[in-house]
């Protein structure tokens, strides 16, 4: 009986030692894995910040207020690139441009004019050729200025603190997207002067100069 009892105690001690050794070994394996996970998370955060800081170069042309080459965030869309170029002109055909498309490096974004505007311009040139007026640079400039003067005389000022997004689109160079930005900006703080429009993303000094005569602060 004593021999059996000693044997039982020996087996119990042996099993306890095996269990303790197994637990220690398991803990040692988990530590490097935890450290590796932290390292991967840190590397992922660095990569994400680098991607956000990256910019691409695009060319914006056509019916925009300030055509040119711009450096924009790699994650931005066509609408934001157009805003960087001053926004759309009055005769821009925004329906033919995919405004939500993501930009890529070297991309050319060309905003077409409305079909009716193109037809009218062609007819006007044809009429000038037939009447012998010619197409000199000075003649074209005078024609545009005269047309602008007629538009200015019939255009009423817009109250930028109370006008709807649709009414804001009557302003020169203000499309649907930019009109909504004006509404969003004034919701965070009313405009006290025309200069406050510079708070609106997409409105720079050049665009403000064109808007100043048509806006009213109420």
C-alpha positions in Angstrom: 0.0 0.0 0.0 2.8 2.5 0.8 4.5 1.7 -2.4 1.3 2.4 -4.4 0.7 5.6 -2.4 4.3 6.9 -3.1 3.9 6.0 -6.8 0.6 8.0 -7.0 2.2 11.0 -5.3 5.1 10.8 -7.8 2.8 10.7 -10.8 0.8 13.7 -9.4 4.0 15.8 -9.0 5.1 14.9 -12.5 1.8 15.9 -14.1 1.8 19.2 -12.1 5.3 20.0 -13.4 4.3 19.3 -17.0 1.3 21.7 -16.7 3.4 24.5 -15.2 6.1 24.1 -17.9 3.4 24.2 -20.6 1.9 27.4 -19.3 5.3 29.2 -19.1 6.0 28.2 -22.7 2.6 29.4 -23.9 3.2 32.9 -22.3 6.6 33.2 -23.9 5.1 32.6 -27.3 2.3 35.2 -26.9 4.7 38.1 -26.0 6.5 38.3 -29.3 3.1 38.0 -31.1 1.7 41.0 -29.2 4.9 43.0 -29.9 4.6 42.1 -33.6 1.0 43.3 -33.7 1.9 46.7 -32.2 4.7 47.1 -34.7 2.3 46.4 -37.6 -0.2 48.9 -36.3 2.4 51.6 -36.0 3.6 50.9 -39.5 0.1 51.0 -40.8 -0.5 54.4 -39.2 2.6 55.8 -40.8 1.7 54.5 -44.2 -1.8 56.0 -43.8 -0.5 59.5 -42.9 1.9 59.3 -45.9 -0.9 58.5 -48.2 -3.0 61.4 -46.9 -0.1 63.9 -47.4 0.6 62.8 -51.0 -0.5 65.2 -53.8 -1.0 64.8 -57.5 -0.7 67.4 -60.3 -3.7 67.9 -62.6 -4.6 70.3 -65.4 -8.1 72.0 -65.2 -9.3 73.7 -68.4 -12.4 74.6 -70.3 -15.4 76.4 -68.6 -13.7 77.3 -65.3 -12.8 80.7 -63.9 -9.1 80.1 -63.4 -7.8 77.4 -65.8 -4.3 76.0 -65.0 -2.2 73.3 -63.4 -2.9 72.6 -59.7 -1.4 70.3 -57.0 -4.3 68.7 -55.1 -4.5 65.9 -52.5 -4.3 62.4 -54.0 -7.6 61.5 -52.4 -9.7 64.4 -53.8 -12.3 64.2 -56.5 -12.9 66.2 -59.7 -15.3 68.6 -58.0 -12.5 69.7 -55.5 -10.0 70.1 -58.4 -12.5 72.4 -60.2 -13.0 74.4 -57.0 -9.3 74.9 -56.8 -9.5 76.4 -60.3 -12.0 79.0 -59.2 -15.2 77.0 -59.9 -17.4 76.7 -62.9 -18.4 79.5 -65.3 -22.0 80.4 -66.1 -21.9 78.5 -69.3 -20.3 75.3 -68.0 -22.0 72.1 -68.7 -21.5 70.3 -65.4 -23.8 67.5 -66.4 -21.1 66.2 -68.8 -18.4 66.0 -66.1 -18.2 63.2 -63.5 -17.7 65.5 -60.5 -17.3 62.5 -58.0 -14.5 60.8 -60.0 -11.2 60.5 -58.1 -8.3 62.4 -59.6 -5.0 60.8 -60.6 -1.6 62.3 -61.3 -1.3 63.8 -64.8 -5.0 63.9 -65.3 -6.6 66.6 -67.5 -10.0 67.8 -66.4 -11.8 69.7 -69.2 -15.2 71.2 -68.4 -17.2 71.7 -71.6 -19.6 74.6 -72.3 -23.3 74.1 -72.8 -24.4 73.0 -76.2 -26.7 76.0 -76.6 -23.8 78.3 -75.8 -21.6 76.6 -78.4 -24.3 76.9 -81.1 -24.9 80.6 -80.3 -21.2 81.4 -80.4 -20.9 79.6 -83.8 -23.9 81.5 -85.2 -22.5 84.8 -84.0 -19.1 84.2 -85.6 -20.9 83.3 -88.9 -22.9 86.4 -88.8 -19.8 88.6 -88.2 -18.1 86.9 -91.2 -21.0 87.6 -93.5 -21.4 91.2 -92.4 -17.7 91.9 -92.9 -17.0 92.7 -89.3 -14.1 90.3 -89.2 -12.8 88.4 -86.1 -10.0 90.7 -84.8 -9.0 90.4 -81.2 -10.2 93.9 -80.5 -13.6 93.2 -82.0 -14.1 90.1 -80.0 -13.1 91.9 -76.8 -15.6 94.7 -77.4 -18.4 92.2 -78.1 -17.8 90.3 -74.9 -17.7 93.5 -72.9 -20.9 94.8 -74.4 -22.6 91.5 -73.7 -21.4 91.6 -70.1 -22.7 95.1 -69.7 -26.2 94.0 -70.8 -26.1 91.1 -68.4 -24.9 93.4 -65.5 -27.7 95.9 -66.1 -30.5 93.3 -65.7 -28.9 91.2 -62.9 -30.1 91.9 -59.4 -28.0 91.7 -56.3 -28.3 88.5 -54.1 -28.5 88.6 -50.3 -25.9 86.1 -49.3 -27.2 85.6 -45.8 -30.7 84.6 -46.8 -30.6 83.5 -50.4 -31.3 79.8 -51.2 -28.8 77.6 -52.9 -30.8 78.1 -56.1 -30.8 81.9 -55.8 -27.0 81.9 -55.2 -26.5 80.1 -58.5 -27.6 83.3 -60.2 -24.2 84.8 -59.2 -21.5 84.7 -61.9 -19.3 81.6 -61.6 -21.5 80.0 -58.8 -22.6 76.4 -59.6 -24.6 74.0 -57.5 -21.6 72.7 -55.5 -20.2 76.1 -54.7 -23.7 77.5 -53.8 -24.1 74.7 -51.3 -20.7 75.5 -49.8 -21.8 79.2 -49.3 -24.9 78.0 -47.4 -22.9 75.6 -45.3 -20.4 78.3 -44.4 -22.9 80.9 -43.4 -24.7 78.3 -41.2 -21.5 78.3 -39.1 -21.4 82.1 -39.0 -23.2 84.8 -40.9 -21.4 87.0 -43.4 -20.8 90.5 -42.2 -19.3 91.7 -45.5 -18.6 90.5 -49.0 -15.0 89.8 -47.9 -16.3 87.0 -45.7 -17.0 85.0 -48.8 -13.3 84.2 -48.8 -14.2 81.8 -45.9 -16.0 79.6 -48.5 -13.8 76.8 -50.0 -13.3 77.5 -53.7 -13.7 81.3 -53.5 -10.5 83.2 -53.9 -9.7 86.8 -54.4 -10.2 86.6 -58.2 -13.7 85.1 -57.8 -14.6 87.6 -55.0 -13.7 90.5 -57.3 -16.3 89.2 -59.8 -18.9 88.6 -57.2 -18.5 91.9 -55.2 -20.9 94.0 -57.4 -23.7 91.4 -57.2 -23.8 90.4 -53.5 -25.6 92.2 -50.7 -25.0 91.5 -47.0 -28.4 91.5 -45.2 
